[in-house]
Amino acid sequence: MNMREENLHHIQLSVPDMHCGGCMSKVEKTLNLLKDVSSARANLSTRRVTITWKNDTLTPENLIEHLAGKGYSAQAIDDMDGFEDEQEKAGQDLLRALAVAGFAAANVMLLSVSVWAGANDVTRDLFHWISALIALPTIVYSGRVFFRSAWTALSHRRMNMDVPISLAVILAGTMSLFETMAGREQVYFDAAVTLLFFLLVGRYLDHMMRTRAQNSATQLLKLAPKTALTEDLDGKRTTVPVSSLAVGMKVVVLPGAIVPVDGRIVSGTSELDRSLITGESLPELVKQHDFVQSGVMNLTAPLVIEVTAVGKDSFLASVIALMEAAEQHKSHYVRIADRLAAIYAPFVHIVALLTFFGWLWVTQGDWQQALLVAISVLIITCPCALALAVPVVQVVANGVLFSRGVLVKDGAALEKLAQIDSIVLDKTGTVTTGKLMLQDIDEVEADLFGVAAGLACNSTHPLSRAVTRAAVARNIAVIPCDTIQEYPGQGLEGQCRGRTVRMGSRVWCGVKDDMTEDPSLIASQLWVKIGNNQPVALTFVDQLRDDARKVVENWKLHGLGTTLLSGDRPSSVAAVAQALSLDNFVAEASPADKVDIIKNMETSGLQVLMIGDGINDAPALAAAHASMAPASASDIGRSAADVIFLGDHLAPAAFAWRTARRARRLIQQNFALALSYNLVAIPLAMAGLASPLVAAVAMSTSSVIVTLNALRLRYQAGGDMKL
């Protein structure tokens, strides 16, 4: 998205070739060295870079060309209609390469076993040639994933992890072909294809994790209407693109439509769904001279709005800007594996090169033996176990969490979740169910409820819909009403069996009593009045999730500070905080307020987990160190969150936190195992005590050990979700 502000230009580019921390640093350095570039910040999780520059000396095309000159293809986010298809195609290509390598590794290994079992002379040579016919095409096909990356890096005078991998595979294959042609006993096709298989497993897991990371701001853009209905001085209405609107124009917003701009109501009275701003599903009455914001939904009557802000000045654009700024807060989160990878590749080459020259000197010029030992060093030091250390734990943890109703979107989410020490909770839809239900429906007379349902089925108001759902669920006969009219902010009126019936607010139905709220509920009421009879209340409640108190108590026992943060009215937020025994709560918080509160908490040294469900929570979800949302959340809320939990309970959120802590311990153990393996294996390979085949087996064994260690998480997680 390309914007201008005080002669500053901003753009966000996708850079799919960023694979590690070294790549990220290279991209940022390349762009920051350009004249007039104010800042360039890369996000490794989403493989995107946000660039700010001044003046008109640079264009997006110039920036893309500079990155291409360093070997990184880039694309503007606005031009990415086919990007998701490209990502899916890349994943399928990786999966095919993995399948071919796995098939080849199994078959070549079977042939190798036959040779080890005692096949000699002609039979041995035949098996070697068959192995070559299987392995060499596999190396070309499946290895191209690494070869392309390595060639791009080398052609631009830089190094990455794929260079030693490619070198080891090519040398092992070439050496094996040479040995086969010479009719010798030892070939290493099995080592080459087995190496490829395990490396492709790690690459595919990494691809899956990264494609799950979605850009929330891009998703939020889809919420904005593309067209608007304008009205001129003569009352003529015309549909125009939203981009053509200007301040002072008049826009007509029909019931059920999204308000496309910020503006002031010129005429009309209606109710708005302002969940984008407050997170509350109950509508808000608006009338002439009130201000409305883009992204909210008009519910009951047409409105004519005078435009006061468009484009980047609108409320929706400000939410998008908040989210983009919040996502950049995550851009410097660099995982341990990436930091190690930055120094691992040159280390491997130096060790292999020293080994080659050392053996060349020891053997007095026997280049074949020297090359053989150097290949063994390259293979045995290939970073398969290191590459799998994080993703294999993530995959196992994801499987455990998925079986408990928790979906992890971001590959780094578990690491961040394990670090949190404070929790911020949204109210409606998070600690409460977010579903308005009729309370004590059995105490309402069937005829009266039938009349209420007859009125309600003619309205789209959330409370009316709740009445209609309750009537259907209880098989209550709907008594038809006619001449029904809806009065925004007041209620419905109609005729039923010769009597005037009303359903709506207290005032609308002539009720003056105050209602006492139950602290454990957020209650709303509709009143029903039939003729001159006494009005009867239909009470709707948004109940706390069944286990909300228990989960919050458990978090407090573990030392996690917990805060309730909501856009709702103070009395409602205070009631829920009291029910949860929470001293810390904030009411009437806007999306910007929520972001500021979380940033202030993190500035003070806290690592915050935000759990929310609404569009208004999305910037805060993006700003927090880690974030969760229930599956019932808005699309934007789910997109902004790192973790999604299913069901009507909070227990999955607590279970995810415990699982993340266990996963962190296993990741640390895996790094220790991988590094210990290298400390032992590299000296053995340099001493010539490991052939390429033994090196491949050792490398594979280290990967298996790392994987088995990760699988312990399944048993640690246990069979239930008890707190």
VEXPAMAR-515404 format. One record per residue (C-alpha): residue in three letters; x, y, z. Coordinates in steps of 0.02 Angstrom, whole numbers, plus 50000, padded with zeros to 5 digits. Layout:
// residues N
ALAXYZ;...
// end
This chain:
// residues 723
MET500005000050000;ASN500765016449943;MET500345032050044;ARG500955049950057;GLU501095060350214;GLU502035076850223;ASN503085072250071;LEU503465055250146;HIS503105039550046;HIS502735022450118;ILE502635005550034;GLN502574987550091;LEU503444974649983;SER503364955849987;VAL505104947949983;PRO504814929049974;ASP506684925049961;MET507024930350142;HIS507404913650227;CYS508424918250380;GLY509044932250493;GLY510514935350377;CYS509334938050229;MET508294950050332;SER509824960250381;LYS510424960650201;VAL508744967050137;GLU508654980650269;LYS510454985950239;THR510224986550050;LEU508734998050064;ASN509365008950208;LEU510925013150108;LEU509865021249972;LYS509805040249972;ASP508195047550042;VAL507635031150122;SER507135035550300;SER506865017750360;ALA506704999950296;ARG506104986750418;ALA505904968450371;ASN504694956050448;LEU505404938450435;SER503784929750486;THR502794937150341;ARG504314940050227;ARG503854958050200;VAL504794974550214;THR504044991650250;ILE504985006250172;THR504825024850206;TRP505705037750096;LYS505605056350061;ASN505505066849905;ASP505135059649734;THR506865053449690;LEU506365035249719;THR504915025149653;PRO504275008049705;GLU505015001349544;ASN506745008149595;LEU506624999449763;ILE506124982949683;GLU507574984449559;HIS508834987549700;LEU508244972049792;ALA508304961849631;GLY510094967549607;LYS510514959149773;GLY509594943149725;TYR507934946449813;SER506374947049707;ALA505044958749777;GLN503264963649740;ALA502144977649801;ILE500734971649913;ASP499464981049808;ASP499994970749656;MET499844953949742;ASP498184947349677;GLY499024931149625;PHE500244930249771;GLU499234917449870;ASP499144906349716;GLU501024907849696;GLN501284902849878;GLU500154887749857;LYS501084882849699;ALA502754884349790;GLY502104873049929;GLN501504859949805;ASP503194860649716;LEU504094857649882;LEU502924843149922;ARG503254834949754;ALA505124836849777;LEU504974829249951;ALA503954814449886;VAL505204810849746;ALA506674811849867;GLY505804800449992;PHE505414787449858;ALA507184788049792;ALA507974787049965;ALA506964771550008;ASN507414762449848;VAL509244767349843;MET509404762050025;LEU508694744949982;LEU509994742949844;SER511364748449965;VAL510804735350091;SER510984722249956;VAL512774728049922;TRP513154727950109;ALA512454710250119;GLY513844703950007;ALA513464707649825;ASN515084707249728;ASP515814711649559;VAL514504712049420;THR513014711549538;ARG513734725549643;ASP514114736149489;LEU512344733149424;PHE511584738949588;HIS512714754149585;TRP512124758849409;ILE510304756349457;SER510614767449607;ALA511374780449492;LEU509854779849376;ILE508724783149526;ALA509804795449623;LEU510494807049488;PRO508794812449416;THR508174814249596;ILE509644825549640;VAL509264836349488;TYR507374837149521;SER507244837849710;GLY508884847049736;ARG508394861749626;VAL507524869349779;PHE509234871749858;PHE510224874049698;ARG509214889149640;SER509394897749809;ALA511254893949818;TRP511574900249641;THR510614916349674;ALA511634919449830;LEU513314915849750;SER512924925849594;HIS512634940949705;ARG514204937749809;ARG513354932049968;MET513194916050065;ASN511704906550133;MET511334889550210;ASP510904881950042;VAL512674883849975;PRO513494870250082;ILE511944859250060;SER512044860649871;LEU513914857949872;ALA513774842249978;VAL512394834649871;ILE513234838549705;LEU514944832449762;ALA514204816449836;GLY513254812849676;THR514734816949562;MET515964807049667;SER514784792249671;LEU514584792549481;PHE516474793249463;GLU516664778349581;THR515314768649489;MET516134771649320;ALA517784765749393;GLY516944749849460;ARG517434753149639;GLU516574746649795;GLN516034762649884;VAL514704774349813;TYR513674787149907;PHE512044789249811;ASP511084783949966;ALA511934797550067;ALA511504810949938;VAL509654806849919;THR509394803550106;LEU510174820350142;LEU509004828650017;PHE507484820150092;PHE507794825850270;LEU508234843450216;LEU506644844750112;VAL505634839150263;GLY506314853950360;ARG506044865950213;TYR504244860450189;LEU503854862250375;ASP504584879650370;HIS503524883950217;MET501934878150304;MET502294888750456;ARG502654904450357;THR501144903350242;ARG500034903150397;ALA500634920450444;GLN499374932550364;ASN499404951250354;SER497954957750457;ALA497964975150383;THR497764967950208;GLN496284957850271;LEU495534973350350;LEU495584982550183;LYS494314969950118;LEU493064976750244;ALA493014993850162;PRO491654996150029;LYS492294999049853;THR490815009949801;ALA489665022749882;LEU487955030049843;THR488085048949828;GLU486685061849828;ASP486825078749741;LEU485905095049776;ASP484435089549666;GLY484245073249762;LYS484935062849619;ARG485845047349680;THR487365039949592;THR488495025249631;VAL490325030349624;PRO491995022749678;VAL492435026949859;SER494115033349798;SER493215047549706;LEU492345054149863;ALA492875071049932;VAL492555080650092;GLY490865089550085;MET490005076949971;LYS488415068350032;VAL488325049450042;VAL486755038950066;VAL486985023350174;LEU485555010850160;PRO485084998250296;GLY486284983550294;ALA487664993450210;ILE489394997750277;VAL489755016150305;PRO491125019950177;VAL491825036150251;ASP491915046350408;GLY490545059350413;ARG489155069050498;ILE487335063650483;VAL486355076450384;SER484685067450393;GLY483985051250458;THR483905041650620;SER484535023750630;GLU485495011250733;LEU487285006450697;ASP488264990750733;ARG489834998750805;SER490714982650852;LEU492174988550746;ILE492495002050875;THR491794995551040;GLY491724976751014;GLU489914976751074;SER488564968450970;LEU487144979351038;PRO486704993350916;GLU486905011750950;LEU485595024850906;VAL486205038950794;LYS485295054250729;GLN485545070650639;HIS487185079650678;ASP487995063850753;PHE489675058650682;VAL489925041150611;GLN491505031950563;SER491955021250415;GLY491795002550434;VAL490245002550545;MET488614994650483;ASN486965003750465;LEU485564992750530;THR483814999950525;ALA483525015650419;PRO484345025650279;LEU485585039150327;VAL486235053950228;ILE488015057950281;GLU489105072850240;VAL490885066950210;THR492155073850335;ALA493635062150305;VAL494165050450165;GLY495635039550120;LYS497085039450242;ASP496175051650357;SER494705039850389;PHE494445029350543;LEU494665012950449;ALA496315019050376;SER496905023950550;VAL496535006250613;ILE497524999150467;ALA498975010850506;LEU498935005450688;MET499034987250635;GLU500464990250516;ALA501434999450651;ALA501064985450774;GLU501664972050653;GLN503314981050635;HIS503494979050823;LYS503704960550787;SER504924962750643;HIS506464961750756;TYR505924945250833;VAL507304934050766;ARG507314915850816;ILE508854907150882;ALA508974895950729;ASP509094911150615;ARG510484918850720;LEU511464902550716;ALA511164900850530;ALA512004917550499;ILE513694910550553;TYR513444892150515;ALA513654892350325;PRO515374900650319;PHE515944889650464;VAL515474873750368;HIS516424879350212;ILE517964884150309;VAL518004867550402;ALA517734857450241;LEU519064867350148;LEU520334865350288;THR519934846850294;PHE520224845050106;PHE521914853650108;GLY522414844950268;TRP522084827650195;LEU522884832850030;TRP524454836550129;VAL524344820850239;THR524044809150091;GLN525354817849986;GLY524194823249846;ASP522824809849852;TRP521434821849798;GLN520114808049793;GLN520354803649976;ALA520454821950024;LEU518854825849928;LEU517984810750005;VAL518354816550182;ALA517864834450138;ILE516194828050070;SER515944818450232;VAL516234834450330;LEU514984843950222;ILE513664830350243;ILE513914827350427;THR513824845950463;CYS512274848950356;PRO511074858350468;CYS509624846150460;ALA509484843450648;LEU509754862050676;ALA508444866450545;LEU507204854150622;ALA507524859450802;VAL506154872750799;PRO504904867150665;VAL504754849050722;VAL504284854850898;GLN503074867250823;VAL502244853950718;VAL502074841950865;ALA501434856050975;ASN500224861450840;GLY499564843650830;VAL499344842651019;LEU498484859551023;PHE497394855650873;SER496754840050961;ARG496224851551105;GLY495394864450994;VAL496834876750974;LEU497484882450804;VAL499214890350791;LYS499404902150643;ASP501144909250663;GLY502714898650674;ALA503444910250806;ALA501824910950908;LEU502284897151030;GLU503974904951068;LYS503154921751104;LEU501734913951203;ALA502994905251317;GLN503774922051360;ILE502214931451417;ASP502024937451596;SER500434947951579;ILE498734944951501;VAL497514957751432;LEU495734951451404;ASP494364958851298;LYS492634957151373;THR491214953251253;GLY491524937451155;THR493114933551251;VAL492734931351436;THR490894931451393;THR490084920751259;GLY489594935651152;LYS487934927251113;LEU486374935951177;MET485144923251248;LEU483424924951325;GLN483424922151512;ASP481994913151602;ILE481044910651440;ASP479954897351520;GLU479154910451631;VAL478484920251482;GLU476734915851424;ALA476694906751258;ASP475434918851180;LEU476424934051231;PHE478024926551167;GLY477164921651005;VAL476654939850981;ALA478434945551019;ALA479094933250890;GLY477824939650764;LEU478524957050783;ALA480354951550795;CYS480374941850631;ASN480134958450540;SER481714966450612;THR483594963950590;HIS483974970850763;PRO485124958750861;LEU483874957451004;SER482454954050882;ARG483484940450802;ALA483784932750975;VAL481894932351002;THR481644923850833;ARG482984910850871;ALA482204907051040;ALA480484904750962;VAL481174892450835;ALA482184883050967;ARG480644881151082;ASN479414877350939;ILE478334892050995;ALA476964896450871;VAL477264913550795;ILE475714924550801;PRO475714935350644;CYS475614954250660;ASP475254967250527;THR475534985750493;ILE477214983950579;GLN478344999150591;GLU480085000250664;TYR480635015950755;PRO482545016550769;GLY483145017350948;GLN481395014151016;GLY480644998050951;LEU479274990050847;GLU477414993150838;GLY476054983250752;GLN474284976450758;CYS473904959050821;ARG472134952150841;GLY471424969650842;ARG472594976350976;THR474104987750965;VAL475694978751018;ARG477384986251053;MET479104978751083;GLY480644988751124;SER481385000251255;ARG480675004251428;VAL480105021451375;TRP479325014751215;CYS478285002451316;GLY477915014451460;VAL479065006651591;LYS479925017851720;ASP480715005351839;ASP482605002951847;MET483364985851830;THR484724979151944;GLU486104970351849;ASP486764953551904;PRO488664956151918;SER488984939651828;LEU487954944951677;ILE487854958651551;ALA485984960751532;SER484874969751407;GLN482994969951398;LEU481584971151274;TRP479874975351340;VAL478284968751262;LYS476614977551284;ILE474984970651214;GLY473554983051214;ASN473274990251388;ASN474084975551477;GLN475584977651590;PRO477234977151494;VAL478244961151513;ALA480144960651506;LEU481154949051397;THR482894948751474;PHE484424944751368;VAL486064939751446;ASP487834938151385;GLN488514925651509;LEU490304923051564;ARG491124908051486;ASP490854893451604;ASP492674892151655;ALA493164910551643;ARG493344912851832;LYS494354896951853;VAL495534901151710;VAL495834918951772;GLU496164912351948;ASN497414899751878;TRP498344913251782;LYS498444923851939;LEU499124908952037;HIS500514907351908;GLY500954925651930;LEU500194931851768;GLY499494949351789;THR497764950251710;THR496854965751647;LEU495104967551574;LEU495094979651427;SER493484984251338;GLY492634997451234;ASP491004994751328;ARG490215006251459;PRO491055007151630;SER489624999151728;SER489614983751617;VAL491514981751620;ALA491564984251809;ALA490224970851833;VAL491224958051735;ALA492854962851822;GLN491984960351989;ALA491344943251934;LEU493134938351886;SER493914945952043;LEU494964957551937;ASP495564974152006;ASN496304980151842;PHE495054985051708;VAL494834998851578;ALA493175003651496;GLU492715013851342;ALA494395010351262;SER494545013951075;PRO495665003450961;ALA497035016750978;ASP496815016851167;LYS497034998051174;VAL498634998951072;ASP499325012851182;ILE498925003251342;ILE499804987651277;LYS501304997651215;ASN501465006151384;MET501424989351471;GLU502774982551357;THR503814998351376;SER503804995051563;GLY504584977951529;LEU503044966851523;GLN502744953651389;VAL500884954751351;LEU499674941651287;MET498124949851212;ILE496544939351198;GLY495154947751098;ASP493854944250967;GLY493254960050880;ILE493864970650736;ASN494174984150865;ASP495384972250952;ALA496394968650794;PRO497694982650815;ALA497954977650997;LEU498114959350947;ALA499444964350822;ALA500344975750946;ALA500454963051087;HIS501944951551108;ALA500764936851080;SER498914936151039;MET497424924351042;ALA495644925250978;PRO494154913550993;ALA493514905250835;SER491934915750852;ALA492974931550826;SER492804942750674;ASP493814938150519;ILE494994952550554;GLY495194947650736;ARG495614929750687;SER496824936050555;ALA497744947350677;ALA497914934050812;ASP499364921850823;VAL498264908150901;ILE496424903650879;PHE495474893051007;LEU493834883950976;GLY492324880751085;ASP491434890251222;HIS492794889051355;LEU494384898651399;ALA495304882751453;PRO496084880451279;ALA496944897351299;ALA497704891851465;PHE498184875051391;ALA499044883751245;TRP500104893951365;ARG500654878351461;THR501024869151299;ALA502044883851236;ARG503134883451392;ARG503424864751369;ALA503824867451185;ARG505104880751228;ARG506014868651343;LEU506044855351206;ILE506684867951077;GLN508114872451194;GLN508484854051218;ASN508464851351029;PHE509724865351002;ALA510834857551135;LEU510684840451052;ALA511054847450879;LEU512564857350938;SER513214842551041;TYR513054831650887;ASN514124843650787;LEU515434844950923;VAL515644826050917;ALA515324822450732;ILE516384835950651;PRO518044830350729;LEU517654812250682;ALA517294817050501;MET518844827950491;ALA519884813350555;GLY519234802550413;LEU518284790950530;ALA516614793550441;SER516294789650259;PRO514984799850165;LEU513724786050197;VAL514124785450383;ALA514024804450383;ALA512294803950304;VAL511714790750428;ALA512414801050573;MET511584816650506;SER509944807350487;THR510114799850661;SER510334817050737;SER508744822450649;VAL507814807150715;ILE508414810650892;VAL507824828650880;THR506134822650813;LEU505934809550950;ASN506324822551082;ALA504984833751009;LEU503724819451015;ARG503884819151204;LEU502754834251203;ARG501284822951165;TYR501534813651328;GLN501934829251429;ALA500324837351371;GLY499304823551452;GLY497574817851407;ASP496534832251472;MET496484851051493;LYS496374852151682;LEU497064868251753;
// end
